[in-house]
């Protein structure tokens, strides 16, 4: 039974992985914020700047032995990834704003702010990115398309929280803090942006 639960927890963590959920959130923001004829161009640019480039950086660090595991379990290994990714994301926000898509730049700016908060906290304490990104995905889906359609995402968030604790990647406090902080910042941020 223990082996089955561990396998299930591992599958949940991989299925609801920030590495693929962050691009989904960004693509939703593009789809919701720019005219349909510009969706492909902005999606492609942001995937290159905000996803592919940081992924190459992470893979390079892993090959050099600077990451001990896929989850980046060691808190001190996260800082270079945060810094590089946030630099790329800042570039994405600036490019989007310069292209005149202010609504998209505002949403990307909110994502950047949430990420900066997580990076700052990570300097002192290991907060759960899985908890944060899954909460952010839940809020983003519901802000853009309504709680009646995606309210069930709360159950997925709870499953992710369980999996991270069961796998001993985080304490319950770390995962709950990640989920609560991302929820609070994104709900307030979207309200301030008029969503």
C-alpha positions as CSV (number, residue, x, y, z in Angstrom):
1,X,0.0,0.0,0.0
2,X,2.8,2.4,0.9
3,X,4.5,1.8,-2.5
4,X,1.2,2.5,-4.3
5,X,0.6,5.7,-2.4
6,X,4.2,6.9,-3.1
7,X,3.7,6.1,-6.8
8,X,0.4,8.0,-6.8
9,X,2.0,11.0,-5.0
10,X,4.9,11.0,-7.5
11,X,2.4,10.9,-10.4
12,X,0.4,13.8,-9.0
13,X,3.5,15.8,-8.6
14,X,4.6,15.2,-12.2
15,X,1.1,15.7,-13.6
16,X,0.7,19.0,-11.9
17,X,4.3,20.2,-12.4
18,X,5.2,23.9,-12.4
19,X,7.5,23.4,-15.4
20,X,4.4,22.8,-17.7
21,X,1.8,24.7,-15.7
22,X,3.6,28.1,-15.9
23,X,3.6,28.0,-19.8
24,X,-0.2,27.1,-19.6
25,X,-0.8,30.1,-17.4
26,X,1.1,32.3,-19.7
27,X,-0.7,31.0,-22.8
28,X,-4.0,31.6,-21.1
29,X,-3.0,35.2,-20.3
30,X,-2.0,35.7,-24.0
31,X,-5.3,34.2,-25.2
32,X,-7.4,36.2,-22.8
33,X,-5.5,39.5,-23.2
34,X,-4.6,40.0,-26.9
35,X,-6.6,40.1,-30.1
36,X,-6.9,36.6,-31.7
37,X,-4.8,37.6,-34.7
38,X,-1.8,38.3,-32.3
39,X,-2.1,35.2,-30.1
40,X,0.3,33.0,-32.1
41,X,3.1,35.7,-32.3
42,X,2.9,36.6,-28.6
43,X,2.6,32.9,-27.6
44,X,5.7,32.0,-29.6
45,X,7.8,34.9,-28.3
46,X,6.8,34.3,-24.7
47,X,7.5,30.5,-24.9
48,X,11.0,31.2,-26.3
49,X,11.8,34.0,-23.8
50,X,10.0,32.7,-20.7
51,X,10.0,28.9,-21.1
52,X,12.6,27.5,-23.5
53,X,15.4,29.8,-22.4
54,X,15.0,29.1,-18.7
55,X,14.6,25.4,-19.4
56,X,17.9,25.4,-21.3
57,X,19.5,27.1,-18.3
58,X,18.1,24.6,-15.9
59,X,19.2,21.6,-18.0
60,X,22.7,23.1,-18.3
61,X,22.9,23.5,-14.5
62,X,21.7,20.0,-14.0
63,X,24.4,18.6,-16.4
64,X,27.0,20.6,-14.5
65,X,25.9,18.9,-11.3
66,X,24.5,22.1,-9.8
67,X,21.0,20.6,-9.3
68,X,20.6,17.5,-7.3
69,X,17.2,16.6,-8.5
70,X,14.3,17.6,-10.8
71,X,12.3,19.1,-7.9
72,X,15.3,21.3,-6.9
73,X,14.7,20.1,-3.4
74,X,17.7,22.0,-2.0
75,X,16.6,25.6,-1.3
76,X,20.0,27.1,-2.1
77,X,20.0,25.6,-5.6
78,X,16.8,27.5,-6.4
79,X,18.3,31.1,-6.3
80,X,20.2,31.0,-9.6
81,X,17.1,29.5,-11.3
82,X,14.9,32.2,-9.9
83,X,17.2,35.0,-10.9
84,X,17.7,33.7,-14.4
85,X,14.0,33.0,-14.9
86,X,12.9,36.3,-13.5
87,X,15.3,38.1,-15.8
88,X,13.8,36.3,-18.8
89,X,10.3,37.0,-17.5
90,X,11.1,40.7,-17.0
91,X,12.2,40.7,-20.7
92,X,8.9,39.2,-21.7
93,X,7.0,41.8,-19.8
94,X,9.0,44.7,-21.3
95,X,8.7,43.3,-24.9
96,X,5.0,42.9,-24.5
97,X,4.6,46.4,-23.2
98,X,6.8,47.9,-25.9
99,X,4.6,46.0,-28.5
100,X,1.6,47.9,-27.1
101,X,-0.2,45.0,-25.5
102,X,-0.5,46.6,-22.1
103,X,-3.2,44.3,-20.8
104,X,-1.0,41.3,-21.4
105,X,2.0,43.1,-19.9
106,X,-0.1,43.8,-16.7
107,X,-1.0,40.2,-16.3
108,X,2.6,39.1,-16.9
109,X,3.7,41.8,-14.5
110,X,1.4,40.2,-11.9
111,X,3.0,36.8,-12.5
112,X,6.5,38.5,-12.2
113,X,5.5,40.0,-8.8
114,X,4.3,36.7,-7.5
115,X,7.5,35.1,-8.6
116,X,9.6,37.8,-7.0
117,X,7.8,37.3,-3.7
118,X,8.5,33.5,-3.9
119,X,12.2,34.2,-4.7
120,X,12.5,36.6,-1.7
121,X,10.9,34.1,0.7
122,X,13.1,31.3,-0.7
123,X,16.2,33.3,0.5
124,X,15.1,32.5,4.0
125,X,12.7,29.6,3.9
126,X,11.8,26.9,1.4
127,X,8.3,27.8,0.1
128,X,6.5,25.4,-2.2
129,X,6.5,26.3,-5.9
130,X,4.2,23.4,-6.6
131,X,1.7,24.8,-4.1
132,X,2.1,28.3,-5.5
133,X,1.9,27.5,-9.2
134,X,-1.1,25.2,-8.8
135,X,-2.9,27.9,-6.8
136,X,-2.0,30.4,-9.4
137,X,-3.3,28.1,-12.1
138,X,-6.6,27.6,-10.2
139,X,-7.1,31.4,-9.7
140,X,-6.1,32.2,-13.3
141,X,-8.5,29.7,-14.8
142,X,-11.3,31.0,-12.6
143,X,-10.6,34.7,-13.2
144,X,-10.6,34.2,-16.9
145,X,-13.4,31.7,-17.3
146,X,-15.4,31.6,-14.1
147,X,-15.6,29.7,-10.9
148,X,-18.6,27.7,-12.1
149,X,-16.4,26.1,-14.7
150,X,-13.2,25.5,-12.8
151,X,-14.1,25.5,-9.1
152,X,-13.1,21.8,-9.0
153,X,-9.5,22.9,-9.3
154,X,-9.5,23.3,-5.5
155,X,-9.6,19.5,-5.2
156,X,-6.5,19.2,-7.5
157,X,-4.7,21.8,-5.4
158,X,-5.4,19.7,-2.2
159,X,-4.2,16.6,-4.0
160,X,-0.9,18.4,-5.0
161,X,-0.5,19.6,-1.4
162,X,-0.9,16.0,-0.2
163,X,1.6,14.7,-2.7
164,X,4.3,17.2,-1.9
165,X,4.0,16.4,1.8
166,X,3.8,12.6,1.3
167,X,6.9,12.7,-0.9
168,X,8.7,14.7,1.9
169,X,9.6,17.4,-0.6
170,X,7.9,20.0,1.7
171,X,6.3,20.3,5.1
172,X,2.6,20.9,5.2
173,X,3.3,24.5,6.3
174,X,5.6,25.1,3.2
175,X,3.0,23.8,0.7
176,X,0.1,25.6,2.4
177,X,2.1,28.8,2.5
178,X,2.9,28.6,-1.2
179,X,-0.7,28.0,-2.1
180,X,-2.1,30.7,0.2
181,X,0.5,33.3,-0.8
182,X,-0.1,32.7,-4.6
183,X,-3.8,32.7,-4.1
184,X,-3.8,35.9,-2.1
185,X,-1.4,37.8,-4.4
186,X,-3.1,36.7,-7.6
187,X,-6.7,37.3,-6.4
188,X,-5.8,40.8,-5.2
189,X,-3.6,41.4,-8.2
190,X,-6.3,40.4,-10.7
191,X,-8.8,42.6,-8.8
192,X,-6.5,45.6,-9.0
193,X,-6.1,45.0,-12.7
194,X,-9.9,45.0,-13.1
195,X,-10.5,41.4,-13.8
